[in-house]
Amino acid sequence: MNNEDVVIVGAGVVGLTTAAALSRAGRRVLLLDPLGPGEGTSYGNAGHFATEQVFPLADPALLPRLPGMLLDPLGPFRIRLGYLLRALPWFGRFLLNMRAGARARNTEALRRLNEAALAQWGALLGEWGLESHLVREGSLLVFERTDEAKVQRILAQYLSQGVAARYLDRAALRALEPALSEAVQRGIWFTDTGHTPDPYALSLGIWQRLREQGARHRAVSVAAIEPGGTVVLEGGERLVAREVILCAGAHSKVLAAGVGHRLPLDTERGYHLMLPGHSGLTRPVSSYERSFIITPMAGGTRLAGTVEFAGLAAPMDPRRADILLTHGQALLPGLEGKGAERWMGYRPSLPDSLPVMGAAAPGVWFNFGHQHLGLTQAAVSGAWLADAVLQGQSAPLAPFSPRRFTGP
């Protein structure tokens, strides 16, 4: 039996930023993950600091589109037939979160988290000399077939939540991003968002600074977490810590149940196609109609998106990665698919689109479930969680409490 200060289960970007906030305050951190730091889902995200995404996914406007999306095996949203029964309880809660009151509360919580996100990233990266990992050129949401009146209504929704955004007509879009296809008719420029040229390099940069401050990583799997700050490793070894923080993303559900929290956590499997050629873009571009994103990266061009419910065990469907090239070439006609790398990751998703953060049991804390916004919210989540651990300042975490599902 070992005595540790802080044990963080999960070495993805959320675990790393949580470790950073605590290490900067003088705490000794041990990260547990069978993979190396940043090698899981954080490796292949879209690289977009998507602070504009303040609206929960549980949107009533989605309902008329669902049947067609579900029937298309290569569409932006899919539930594998064999997983449908397991997913039904999650979708029941998802539908309940479309109600006006729930949607308003969840939007407010997301907005507050996202508003603080880039400032926290800037503080962390600036202190550790990693500023080059954050490029602040904004991002674009582009439209091929949607009429101007609807685009203006969408823009007004963002502006109503304090999101910095501008309408761009076809000529203005072309002036900003000349590589875009003539088929793109209009767009919204989110001027205060950003991206990272290499999400994995970002994680490795943070990990290097953590190592310099004495943090450690063990490539082990965790079998259980127990109240009081005990971690049981596969094989039976037990670690006792002052604080245990669960940051294992989509793999957190079983471990959370071990400390009394049966959470409606599921995984939205997301795909990317990494192209070695550069796109000519200077900022991320998302397609409204096609529901995917193109991000310029140091190693080429990343096409990412789609949602697939199939759990943690099913093999990837390579067609869902390959279809991204078809969409990408519609927006960027010169895009080449030769040498593309397929990848799939696991987004940890709760039906209200909010993460789970806060105290879970004596000596045990949660910080996971960030859905599509793990990279975006990692630094602020880590900072707020660390404040609660260090000073008991838990008020900002109230909307994200695990007890919103399990009761007091």
ZAMIZA-890392 format. One record per residue (C-alpha): residue in three letters; x, y, z. Coordinates in steps of 0.05 Angstrom, whole numbers, padded with zeros to 5 digits, always signed. Layout:
<rotis>
ALAXYZ/...
</rotis>
This chain:
<rotis>
MET+00000+00000+00000/ASN+00029+00067-00021/ASN+00015+00137+00004/GLU+00005+00190-00051/ASP-00015+00263-00050/VAL-00060+00270-00112/VAL-00077+00212-00158/ILE-00110+00230-00224/VAL-00142+00172-00262/GLY-00136+00190-00336/ALA-00080+00225-00373/GLY-00119+00258-00429/VAL-00121+00333-00437/VAL-00171+00342-00380/GLY-00129+00300-00333/LEU-00066+00338-00354/THR-00096+00407-00343/THR-00124+00385-00276/ALA-00055+00360-00257/ALA-00025+00426-00281/ALA-00071+00468-00237/LEU-00054+00427-00176/SER+00020+00421-00191/ARG+00025+00496-00199/ALA-00004+00501-00129/GLY+00050+00456-00102/ARG+00013+00389-00100/ARG+00049+00324-00119/VAL+00012+00289-00175/LEU+00011+00217-00200/LEU-00026+00204-00266/LEU-00053+00134-00279/ASP-00070+00113-00351/PRO-00054+00051-00391/LEU-00037+00097-00449/GLY+00015+00151-00449/PRO-00005+00224-00434/GLY-00049+00251-00490/GLU-00050+00185-00528/GLY-00125+00170-00521/THR-00183+00210-00547/SER-00143+00275-00536/TYR-00095+00252-00591/GLY-00146+00257-00647/ASN-00193+00314-00630/ALA-00209+00368-00681/GLY-00161+00417-00648/HIS-00215+00471-00643/PHE-00224+00512-00580/ALA-00299+00517-00593/THR-00320+00569-00543/GLU-00378+00589-00588/GLN-00413+00523-00575/VAL-00456+00547-00517/PHE-00519+00511-00539/PRO-00533+00440-00513/LEU-00540+00385-00565/ALA-00610+00370-00538/ASP-00644+00418-00587/PRO-00718+00410-00606/ALA-00699+00431-00677/LEU-00662+00365-00683/LEU-00725+00323-00678/PRO-00751+00328-00750/ARG-00681+00313-00777/LEU-00669+00251-00734/PRO-00705+00198-00776/GLY-00667+00215-00839/MET-00601+00219-00801/LEU-00612+00151-00768/LEU-00629+00118-00835/ASP-00565+00141-00868/PRO-00507+00096-00845/LEU-00457+00149-00867/GLY-00495+00209-00842/PRO-00472+00255-00786/PHE-00510+00216-00733/ARG-00517+00141-00725/ILE-00537+00089-00673/ARG-00513+00020-00690/LEU-00573-00027-00690/GLY-00543-00074-00638/TYR-00532-00017-00590/LEU-00601+00015-00596/LEU-00632-00017-00534/ARG-00573+00002-00491/ALA-00576+00073-00515/LEU-00651+00084-00505/PRO-00647+00106-00431/TRP-00594+00158-00450/PHE-00638+00184-00506/GLY-00698+00187-00460/ARG-00659+00235-00415/PHE-00634+00272-00477/LEU-00706+00286-00499/LEU-00724+00312-00429/ASN-00667+00362-00435/MET-00700+00392-00496/ARG-00752+00424-00450/ALA-00747+00500-00449/GLY-00728+00506-00375/ALA-00675+00451-00377/ARG-00646+00478-00442/ALA-00641+00549-00414/ARG-00605+00524-00351/ASN-00557+00481-00391/THR-00542+00537-00440/GLU-00526+00585-00382/ALA-00478+00534-00351/LEU-00443+00520-00417/ARG-00437+00594-00432/ARG-00403+00608-00365/LEU-00354+00551-00374/ASN-00337+00570-00446/GLU-00331+00645-00430/ALA-00273+00629-00383/ALA-00241+00576-00426/LEU-00192+00614-00470/ALA-00168+00659-00413/GLN-00150+00597-00372/TRP-00115+00565-00432/GLY-00077+00630-00443/ALA-00055+00633-00370/LEU-00031+00561-00369/LEU+00005+00562-00436/GLY+00035+00630-00423/GLU+00063+00611-00355/TRP+00095+00548-00384/GLY+00121+00578-00449/LEU+00073+00539-00493/GLU+00038+00597-00526/SER+00050+00571-00597/HIS-00001+00515-00584/LEU-00058+00565-00585/VAL-00074+00602-00650/ARG-00127+00655-00643/GLU-00153+00668-00713/GLY-00225+00650-00697/SER-00266+00598-00735/LEU-00319+00596-00790/LEU-00387+00564-00794/VAL-00404+00560-00869/PHE-00468+00549-00907/GLU-00478+00522-00977/ARG-00554+00518-00984/THR-00583+00554-00924/ASP-00616+00620-00941/GLU-00591+00686-00913/ALA-00652+00697-00868/LYS-00639+00632-00831/VAL-00565+00646-00825/GLN-00582+00714-00794/ARG-00628+00680-00744/ILE-00573+00631-00725/LEU-00525+00690-00717/ALA-00575+00726-00673/GLN-00579+00665-00627/TYR-00504+00666-00616/LEU-00502+00741-00606/SER-00557+00735-00553/GLN-00509+00692-00512/GLY-00452+00742-00517/VAL-00413+00702-00570/ALA-00370+00747-00613/ALA-00391+00734-00685/ARG-00399+00768-00753/TYR-00439+00752-00815/LEU-00399+00742-00878/ASP-00427+00743-00949/ARG-00395+00703-01005/ALA-00345+00757-01023/ALA-00323+00768-00951/LEU-00315+00693-00941/ARG-00271+00688-01003/ALA-00229+00747-00979/LEU-00217+00713-00912/GLU-00207+00641-00938/PRO-00193+00641-01013/ALA-00187+00565-01016/LEU-00261+00555-01001/SER-00306+00528-01057/GLU-00352+00573-01096/ALA-00408+00529-01070/VAL-00401+00562-01001/GLN-00450+00620-01002/ARG-00445+00652-00933/GLY-00416+00643-00864/ILE-00410+00664-00792/TRP-00341+00684-00766/PHE-00331+00669-00692/THR-00276+00719-00680/ASP-00255+00699-00609/THR-00245+00624-00617/GLY-00180+00589-00633/HIS-00146+00524-00651/THR-00083+00484-00637/PRO-00038+00462-00695/ASP-00026+00394-00661/PRO-00070+00369-00603/TYR-00022+00313-00586/ALA+00038+00361-00583/LEU-00003+00406-00537/SER-00014+00348-00489/LEU+00059+00328-00492/GLY+00081+00400-00479/ILE+00039+00402-00415/TRP+00064+00334-00394/GLN+00136+00356-00403/ARG+00125+00415-00357/LEU+00090+00370-00307/ARG+00149+00323-00306/GLU+00195+00381-00293/GLN+00153+00397-00232/GLY+00157+00326-00206/ALA+00093+00295-00233/ARG+00094+00221-00250/HIS+00056+00175-00297/ARG+00044+00101-00289/ALA+00019+00060-00349/VAL-00031+00019-00310/SER-00106+00005-00312/VAL-00150+00022-00253/ALA-00199-00032-00229/ALA-00237+00009-00177/ILE-00238+00073-00136/GLU-00262+00070-00064/PRO-00287+00126-00018/GLY-00232+00153+00025/GLY-00182+00161-00032/THR-00163+00089-00048/VAL-00147+00067-00119/VAL-00146-00007-00135/LEU-00103-00025-00195/GLU-00114-00085-00240/GLY-00074-00140-00206/GLY-00095-00118-00137/GLU-00044-00064-00118/ARG-00077-00010-00075/LEU-00057+00064-00074/VAL-00081+00111-00019/ALA-00082+00185-00034/ARG-00104+00250-00002/GLU-00144+00263-00064/VAL-00166+00219-00122/ILE-00193+00255-00184/LEU-00228+00215-00238/CYS-00214+00243-00308/ALA-00221+00180-00349/GLY-00269+00208-00401/ALA-00316+00156-00432/HIS-00284+00103-00388/SER-00306+00136-00323/LYS-00376+00106-00316/VAL-00358+00040-00281/LEU-00306+00074-00236/ALA-00357+00127-00216/ALA-00408+00074-00197/GLY-00357+00046-00148/VAL-00364+00109-00105/GLY-00440+00111-00109/HIS-00454+00150-00173/ARG-00493+00114-00228/LEU-00487+00166-00282/PRO-00521+00167-00351/LEU-00454+00170-00386/ASP-00448+00143-00456/THR-00397+00151-00512/GLU-00405+00189-00577/ARG-00354+00157-00622/GLY-00322+00210-00666/TYR-00278+00200-00728/HIS-00223+00238-00762/LEU-00186+00234-00827/MET-00117+00264-00825/LEU-00091+00286-00893/PRO-00016+00300-00902/GLY-00029+00359-00949/HIS-00044+00429-00926/SER-00111+00459-00942/GLY-00093+00532-00949/LEU-00140+00550-00891/THR-00117+00594-00834/ARG-00172+00575-00785/PRO-00221+00518-00771/VAL-00282+00514-00818/SER-00345+00478-00798/SER-00402+00460-00845/TYR-00473+00473-00822/GLU-00505+00426-00871/ARG-00452+00371-00869/SER-00438+00372-00793/PHE-00362+00365-00796/ILE-00301+00409-00787/ILE-00236+00421-00824/THR-00176+00444-00783/PRO-00109+00467-00810/MET-00054+00431-00771/ALA+00022+00429-00769/GLY+00022+00360-00800/GLY-00031+00373-00854/THR-00107+00378-00853/ARG-00154+00345-00804/LEU-00226+00329-00823/ALA-00267+00310-00762/GLY-00338+00299-00740/THR-00397+00252-00741/VAL-00431+00220-00681/GLU-00438+00145-00673/PHE-00469+00109-00613/ALA-00439+00039-00610/GLY-00405+00036-00542/LEU-00332+00025-00524/ALA-00321-00045-00552/ALA-00347-00044-00624/PRO-00294-00037-00679/MET-00289+00027-00718/ASP-00327+00034-00784/PRO-00275+00060-00833/ARG-00329+00086-00880/ARG-00347+00139-00828/ALA-00277+00166-00833/ASP-00273+00160-00908/ILE-00338+00198-00920/LEU-00305+00259-00888/LEU-00261+00266-00951/THR-00323+00272-00995/HIS-00349+00328-00950/GLY-00281+00361-00946/GLN-00273+00363-01022/ALA-00341+00396-01028/LEU-00314+00455-00988/LEU-00241+00452-01012/PRO-00239+00425-01083/GLY-00163+00416-01083/LEU-00162+00370-01023/GLU-00122+00305-01035/GLY-00138+00240-00999/LYS-00073+00203-01013/GLY-00037+00180-00950/ALA-00097+00195-00904/GLU-00097+00167-00833/ARG-00163+00142-00804/TRP-00177+00149-00730/MET-00234+00141-00680/GLY-00242+00167-00609/TYR-00293+00166-00552/ARG-00328+00229-00531/PRO-00356+00222-00459/SER-00427+00248-00464/LEU-00482+00263-00416/PRO-00553+00278-00439/ASP-00552+00350-00415/SER-00486+00365-00452/LEU-00453+00386-00386/PRO-00391+00354-00356/VAL-00390+00323-00286/MET-00345+00362-00239/GLY-00340+00365-00164/ALA-00337+00325-00100/ALA-00362+00253-00108/ALA-00344+00219-00042/PRO-00294+00231+00015/GLY-00227+00241-00019/VAL-00255+00230-00089/TRP-00270+00282-00143/PHE-00298+00279-00214/ASN-00277+00317-00276/PHE-00302+00283-00339/GLY-00360+00281-00389/HIS-00342+00342-00432/GLN-00374+00313-00494/HIS-00350+00351-00556/LEU-00315+00404-00515/GLY-00260+00367-00477/LEU-00203+00407-00508/THR-00242+00472-00503/GLN-00261+00465-00430/ALA-00200+00427-00404/ALA-00161+00486-00375/VAL-00220+00520-00341/SER-00247+00453-00315/GLY-00179+00437-00286/ALA-00173+00506-00254/TRP-00243+00505-00224/LEU-00236+00434-00198/ALA-00168+00451-00168/ASP-00198+00511-00133/ALA-00250+00466-00102/VAL-00198+00415-00080/LEU-00150+00468-00052/GLN-00197+00520-00023/GLY-00267+00490-00022/GLN-00291+00541-00073/SER-00344+00497-00105/ALA-00397+00548-00125/PRO-00376+00550-00199/LEU-00383+00475-00201/ALA-00455+00471-00176/PRO-00488+00462-00245/PHE-00440+00406-00260/SER-00447+00366-00195/PRO-00453+00290-00203/ARG-00511+00295-00154/ARG-00555+00327-00207/PHE-00567+00255-00230/THR-00562+00216-00165/GLY-00592+00264-00114/PRO-00561+00291-00049/
</rotis>
